[in-house]
């Protein structure tokens, strides 16, 4: 039994009319190649073609006068003088053929030519951002060659200049439309052939950004009740990050049920226990004593994209099913995360919060860990190397993301 995709199934990057969506491409970080660098890349390709044809040109320069001077009747004594020019012509034609086929293959399979690679440009399929395809590039070259036959010099110039009046503003010329390709700036913007970076960019665009999440009710209890005060009877979308604190009961009070564990962040939270052990009047009158170690520990709040908030301190291991390693402290917290994109490793990353701030270390995960600065800059973490994350920055793990807030002692 074969599995096929329905024709009307939506594809990312396409509008409802099945045409490429420039807005989606721009959101990924793809940028059209500047006209100046495109012209420079074409000039370099043309110069390489001229260099490859030099032997043929020299051969024809030597061969034509010899043939014309003999009136077309070449004697046996003159054949030896024609061998050199004929060899030059053959070598030149062979070099031009090899150069042309190589350029077509590189352009179709890797999206580059000698000129494009030198100036940091890359051609991709305009819809899928993958390689353009060899035969599409061959068709593009044939149209360019035909324009040279119809209007020498002016034909190719018009074809290339047509990108200046692209109605979508992406610099696509008539040749690009025939080849269904798009020339991008791969040096100063996202390189679509970097599969890992493109995959993360797609996840980021297709996921709702943190700024668009609705404001969650406050969990504070030391303020007056208003419209943003958390009410236990109301249902919250924030989920439960940590188990409720253990409340001391009187010796003769019935024992409380077993400890309740929170579900992984990213999944709907289960209902909390309906009741908590009662507190006696004597216990309520005695002020609680905070553990001295916890009072001095630095902490930070990690805010996940689904609204869950985690008060982190010390070492916290994050992943699909994190486990402590030999080098991890015995009290390292384990935080299982649920990622529908299946991009998380078992122990994906470690977050350490201490007096020096917040540091994130990628634990040799399959899909890597990224830090997004407040100004939008993205840095891919080197596995095993701690990276300081200032407040306001975001951390991407697989298909999940959390923001670092409220860093303090």
SULPE-V992930 format. One record per pair of residues at least 12 apart in sequence whose C-alpha atoms are under 7 Angstrom apart, sorted by the first residue. I is the first residue (numbers start at 1). J is the second residue. Records with the same first field share a line. If there is no record, write none. Layout:
I = J, J
//
This chain:
13 = 25, 127
14 = 127
20 = 126, 127
27 = 205
28 = 201, 202, 205
29 = 189, 190
30 = 184, 189, 190
31 = 184, 185, 189
32 = 170, 171, 183, 184, 185
33 = 121, 183, 184, 185
37 = 119
41 = 115, 116, 119
42 = 115
44 = 115
45 = 114, 115
49 = 96
52 = 92, 95, 96
53 = 92, 93, 95, 96
54 = 92
55 = 88, 89, 91, 92
56 = 88, 89, 90, 91, 92, 93
58 = 88
59 = 85, 86, 88, 89
60 = 85, 89
62 = 85
63 = 82, 85
104 = 134, 137, 138
105 = 134
107 = 137
108 = 131, 132, 133, 134, 137
109 = 131, 132, 133, 134
110 = 131
111 = 123, 124, 131, 132
120 = 185, 186, 187
121 = 183, 184, 185, 186
122 = 183, 184, 185, 186
123 = 181, 182, 183, 184
124 = 181, 182, 183
125 = 180, 181, 182
126 = 180, 181, 182
129 = 192
132 = 181
136 = 179
137 = 179
139 = 179
140 = 175, 178, 179
144 = 156
159 = 173, 174, 175
160 = 173
161 = 173
162 = 174
203 = 399
210 = 305
217 = 229, 230
218 = 230
237 = 307
238 = 306, 307, 308
239 = 268, 269, 308
240 = 262, 269
241 = 262, 308, 309, 310
242 = 262
243 = 260, 261, 262
249 = 277, 278, 279
250 = 280
256 = 277
264 = 336, 337, 338
265 = 308, 336, 337, 338
266 = 306, 337, 338, 339
267 = 338
296 = 409
297 = 313, 354, 409
298 = 313, 353, 354, 355, 408, 409
299 = 311, 312, 313, 353, 407, 408, 409
300 = 312, 313, 353, 404, 405, 406, 407, 408
301 = 404, 405, 406, 407
302 = 402, 403, 404, 405
303 = 402, 403, 404
304 = 401, 402, 403
305 = 401, 402
312 = 353
313 = 352, 353, 354
314 = 352, 353, 354
315 = 332, 333, 350, 351, 352, 353
316 = 332, 333, 334, 335, 350, 351, 352
317 = 332, 333, 334, 335, 347, 349, 350, 351
318 = 334, 335, 336, 337, 347, 348, 349, 350
319 = 335, 336, 337, 344, 345, 346, 347, 348, 349
320 = 336, 337, 338, 344, 345, 346, 347
321 = 336, 346, 347
322 = 334, 335, 336, 346, 347
323 = 347
339 = 399, 400
341 = 399
343 = 367, 398, 399
344 = 397, 398
345 = 365, 366
347 = 363
348 = 362, 363, 365
349 = 361, 362, 363
350 = 362, 363
355 = 409
358 = 388, 389, 390
359 = 386, 387, 388, 389
360 = 386, 387, 388, 389
361 = 383, 384, 385, 386, 387
362 = 381, 382, 383, 384
363 = 383, 384
364 = 383, 384
367 = 398
368 = 397
369 = 381, 396, 397
370 = 395, 396, 397
371 = 393, 394, 395, 396
372 = 393, 394, 395
373 = 393, 394
374 = 392, 393
391 = 404, 405, 406, 407
392 = 404, 405
//
